[in-house]
Amino acid sequence: MIRPATLQDIDALVAIENRCFDSDRLSRRQFRYMLTRANAATLVTTGDVDQLLGYALVLFHAGTSLARLYSIAVDPAARGRGLAETLLTAAEVEATGRGCVDMRLEVRPDNAAAIALYERLGYRRFGTFDDYYEDHMEALRYEKRLIPSLRPDMVRVPYYEQTLDFTCGPAALMMAMKSLDDTIELSRRTEIRIWRESTTVFMTSGHGGCGPQGLALSAYHRGFDVDLYLSSAAAMFLDSVRSEEKREVIRLVNEDFLDEIETLPIRLYEAPLSVAELQAGFEAGGIPLVLISSYRIYREKFPHWVVVTGFDESFIYVHDPYVDYEKGKTRMDCINMPILKSDFERMARYGKSVQRAAIMVKRREE
């Protein structure tokens, strides 16, 4: 029988974990977190008198349609009965019921039995993580489309993880530029240089991040054509700055950005882009950066930049440069994240004043 795990199962879950794995084990504390606080589902399979024989733990990425099989284990004494396949199938049903379209997972290259199971059930290998496990072995990355009718036609945008809390904009811009010009360097030096060029931060106060005007200029000066779409050309993110003196400095920096933009062939439109317009620009060869409110994904209200990597009939796909390791996320969870188009429309705005911004980065026309 398959059922959701409860707190009363923790002892049995820890016992199975210890019997199945020599390292990289989930602790009692981690199981408790997964059962009480995490955006997750833990399913167990039981035998006689409700004896636990195995479990599958799935993480869900809030605000997206992506699920991740975080861990699956079957007690060695119960193997050979097809329980792992039953658990994995149940995990996929759970994910589909929550609106997920993709399931991702990691597996050790020396776990031949697990690899054979995943591939038999339709998972495809799409990459590796170096130095992933405690013994420094890499992890193989697998993915399965849970809804076969969806076929995203995604551009090959490389992934770069932001290294500072406030550099999502530079990281997103670097990914967009790299997809159009392979000579662009994805490095921390480039990330910080773009942040210095693009930020309107005064001292160490304010939002700390980068506005669309500064990012557009950084892209232009690196040899790209840029279209800039804003709900307003006024300085953004001022709601989070209490000091009027600092607000004034941010306004002055923004005005300086706008004065420079007026001297360059950067097209600035004071009108937001719909998802349909983003898709049209993408299909014409552009790579969009979009400002979103992080609340729907991280339950925290801060402005956040993502880069669009593709579309299909129902979903928009993005690379998110921020990896929330504290909540068990990995880079794998942030690559080509599927988000319902209707959800993205609501997500692509920030603050009480409903500020909206998008940057379309394109190859320079000769």
N, C-alpha and C positions, 0 to 999 in steps of 0.2 A: 504494500500500500504506500502511496505517496501522499505526504501531508506537509504543511508548513511546520518548521521547527519552532519550538517554544523555549523559554528560559529553562524549563525543567530538563531539556535535552542537552544542556551544555556539558555535563559530565561525560555523557556518551559521545558527543561530538569531539571533545578533546581526546578521549580514549581512541576513537577511530583515527584521528589526526596523528597521534603518536605511533599507532601501529602501521600507518600507511607511509609516513614520510620520515626520512632521517634528518632533514633540514628544511628551512623555509616553512616551518609549521605555524599555523594559526594558534595563538594563545587563548587562554580562557577569557582574558580581557577583550581580545579582538572579536571572539564569537559573541560576547555580550554586546559589544558595540554594534555588530552587524544585526543583531536581533532587536535592538532597542532604538538605535539612533540613525543607522545608515540608511541610505536610499537603496535598499537591497531586498532580495528574497532568498531565504534559506529553505530548501526543500529536503526532506529526509524520506528514505524508504525504510520500511519496517517489516519485521518478520513476526514470528509468534510472540504473543504477549507484548506487543509493541516494542520489541527489541530493535534498536537502530542498527541498520546494516550499511548505510551509506548516506551521503549528502551531496547536494550541489548548491553552490552559493553564487548568486548572480547579482552584479551591481548595475544600477541604472543611472544614467547621466541625466540629471534634471534639465528640463528644457530641450532635450534632444530625443531622437528616436533610436538611440544606440544602447545596447546591452553588452555586458562583459561577463563571461564566465570566469569568476575570480578563483574558484577552487571546486574540485569534484573529487570524491574519494569513496571507495567501497572497501569495507572491512575485508582483509585477506581471506578470512574463513568463509566469506560469502561470495567470492568471485566465481566466475564461470556460469552465472545464472542470467546474464544480460542486464544486471542492475544498473551498470554505468550508462548503458544506452537508454534505459527507462528513465533514469534521472535526467540525462541530458535532453531527452525529448520533452520531459515535463518542464524543464527550465526554458526551453524554446517556446512552449505554449504559454508559460507565465510571461515571458518577454513580449510575445505577440499580443497578449491580452493587455499589456501596458502601452501598446502603440509602438513598440520597437520594430524596426525593419532589418536590423543587423545585429548579429551576435559575434563578439570577438573573444579571443582567448590567447593565452600563451602556454607553451608546452616545452619541456626539455627535449633536446634532440635525441637523448638516449632512452626516452620513454616510448618505445616502439608500439606497445599495446595501445596507449592513448592516441598516438598519431594515427594508427590504423583505424581506430574507432572514429575519430574526427573526420578523416578523409572519406570513410565509408558513408558517413552521414551528411556529406556534402560540404564540408569545410575546405576552404582553399587557403593554401599558404601564400602570404603576401609580404613577408619581410622577417627580419630578426631584430632582437634587442641584444646588443652586446653586454656582457658582464651583468646579467640580469639576476641570477640566483646567488645565494650566499657563497657557493663554491666557485663563483665567477664564470660559470657556464652561461652561454647565451641562451635566449629563449626564441623559439620559433613562433611566429605570429600567424594565427589563422582567423578566418572570417567566413561567416555564412549569411547569405541573404535569406531572411525568414519569410519574405513575401516575394516569391519568384517573379512576379509580373513587373517588379520595379527594376529598371536597368539604368543606373546613373551613367552619364557620359561625362566623366570628370577629366578636366585638364590635369596634367601631372605637375601640380604645384608642390614643390619640396616643403618639408616641414622644418620649422625652426622654433624652438622653445624660448620664450622670453626668460632672461636671467635675473631680472629685477621686477619688483612689484609694479613699477610704473612704466615699463617699456613694451607694453602690448602693441602700441602703435608702430614703433620701429620694427618690431619682430614681424608684424603682419605685412608691413611695407616691404621688408626684405624678402619675404616669401613670394610676394607678388612680382617683384622685380626679377628675382632669380628665375622664376618660371618663364619670363620673357627674354632674359639675357643671362646665359650660363656663366658669364664672367663676374657677375655680382658675387661678392664674398659674404658668406653667411658666417659671421664671426661676432664675438662680443665687442670687439673694437668698432665694427660697423654699427652694431646696435646702439652703443652709447654715443657714437658720433651723430647718428640720426636723431637720437633723443636730444642732444645738446642743440642741434639745429632747429628742432621742431617744438620744443616745450615752451610754454608761457609761464612756467613756474617762477615764483619770486622767493628767493632765499629757499627755505625748506618747507614753506607753507603752500596752501592751495592744493589742487588736485594732483600735481606732480607729473601728470602725463602729457600727452601731445595732442594738440588740436589739429583739425583737418587742414587748416591753412598752412601750418608749418610742415606737415607731412607731404602736402602737395608740392611745396617748394623743394623739399628734399628729393622727391622723385624726379621733378623736372631737372634739377641740377645734376642728376645722375644719368641724364640722357633719355628720359621717357616723356611722352606726351601725357597730359593729365587733364581730366575733366573733374570738376569739384562741384558737388551738389550739397547745398546747405538749406536748412529751413530758415536760417538767418545768418548773415555774415558777421554778426556781432560776436564778441568773445564768448566762448563756451565755458561751462563748468563753474561759473562765478557763484552759484548757490552755495558751494562748499567752502567759500572763502569769506571769513567774517570781517577781516580788517579792510577798511575802505582804501587805505594806502596801498595795500597789496592788490586789491581789485583794480585800482587805477593802473598799477604797473602792468598787470595782465592785459588790460585794455590797450595800453600803449604798445605792447609787444604785438598784439593782434593787429592793430592798425598798421604797424610797420610791415607785418606779413602781407596785409591787403594792398598796401602801397606798392610793394614789390611785385605782387601778382598782377597788378594792373599794367606793369611794364613788360609782362611776358605773355606768350601765347597760351596761357593756362585759362581754360574756359570755366568760368564760375557761374553757376546757376543757383539762384535763390529759390530752389524748389526741391523737395525731397524726391528720391527715386522709389518707385514701387518695386516689388519683387519681379514683376513682369518686365519692367524697364532694366533692372539689374541683369536679368537673364538675357535680354536682347543685347545689352552691352557686352556681356560675357561671350555670347555666341558670335559677336563681331570681332572678337580677339582681345577684349579688355579683361583685366583682372580686378574685380571690385574689392575694396576695403570698406567695411561698414561698421559704424559705431553702434553698439548695442548697450542696453542696460543689462548688467550682469545678474540682476535679481532673479530672473527666470531660470538661470543655470546654477548660480552659486548662493542664492538667497541673501546676497549682500548688494547694497545699492551703490555701485560705482560704474563710471563709464568704461567701456571696454571695446577694443578693436579686434575684429576677426577678419580673415580673408576668405573670400568665396572660392570654392574649388569645383563646383559643378551643380547641375540641376537635373531633376527628372520630373515626371508628371506631377508629383505631389510634394517633393522635398527639395530644399536647398541644402547644399553641403558646404561646410566651412572647416578650415583649420583654425583651432583656438590656440593661440600661443601660450596660454596659461594652463599649467598642469597642477591640479590641487592634490598634491601628494598626501596631505593630512587626511583626506577623505578616501584614500586608497586608489586614487586615479593614477594612470600612467600616460605616457605620451600617446599610447595606442588609443586611449579614449578620446583624444583631442584631435585626431586626424580624420578628415572627411566626415565630420559629425553630421548626421542627417537631422534636419529640423523641418517640421511641417511648414509649408509656405505661409499658412495663415498664422502660425505661431511666430514666425520670423517677422511678419509685418508688425506685430505687436511688440516684439523684442527690439526692433531697430529704431529706438527712440530713447531719450534719456532726460530725466529731471522733470520737475513740476512744469517747466515751460515747454516740455515735449520737444527738445532739441533733436534734430535729425541731421546726419551727415554721412556722405558716401564719397569715396574717391575712386575714380576709374583710371587705372594705370594701363597705358598702352605703349606699344613700340613707337618710337619717334618716326614720324613721316618725313621722308627725305625731301 
